[in-house]
Amino acid sequence: MSEFLPPPDAAAFPDLARDAGWVREVPPGTALARIFRAGGPHPAAWHSFRTYGPLDARFDPHPEPPGEAPGDGVLYAVLEQADVVQDTASAFAACMLEVFQATRIVRRTSGAPTLAVFESIRALRLLDLSDSDWVAVAGGNGAISSGDRMASRAWARAIRTRYPSLDGVISASSVVPSARVVALWGPAMDALPQHPLAQLRLDRDELTGAINRIAERYGYVVLP
């Protein structure tokens, strides 16, 4: 049985000045990767912050009920970690597994899924939900990163309200626990560069080998 994540009590959230380890400062020039859909009914750009929500993602900060929330956009990405060198354990792999986890089917053309890699142009201040004890001090537990997403979104809203200047949160991926997923919120918009380092649609030939190796390792199916 999954661990139960209690509802958040923002009044009990600690002052972040009490422990410098609660906020992870990601230095400028750090690479992040994401897969977004450049086509379909709701096309996005590599740098788009989704202002409609909340949807089914884990750390959507939008208020309920779902709708447009211009001040509460979100952009999800995976932190590129220097000690990971195999493409089956890379940020690209984590992005692929996260994006296609619902069906475990990688559709390389539907919706024009596109890989973008970019570097932050300033330091990102992210609440660390997996490599610090902030969650325990705040009255929560590890289910914030791997349990019911609706419960995690309630925490995201409370965190966004309690710490409005933070750029977002960083957490272990629920499907690749060694990977670190970031949810960037409105304050992080000015941390994105004008152009990404790379932008490749998943149906590009040069990605075929890596996609097939990742899919084989994790039991995903690849379709055109």
Secondary structure, 3 states (H helix, E strand, C coil): CCCCCCCCCHHHCCCHHHCHHHEEEECCCCEEEEEEECCCCCCCCCCCCECEECCCCCCCCCCCCCEECCCCCEEEEEECCCCCCCHHHCHHHHHHHHHCCCCCEEECCCCCEEEEEEECCCCEEEEECCCCCHHHHCCCCCHHHHCCHHHHHHHHHHHHHHCCCCCEEEEECCCCCCCEEEEEEHHHHHHCCCCCCEEEECCCHHHHHHHHHHHHHHCCEEEC
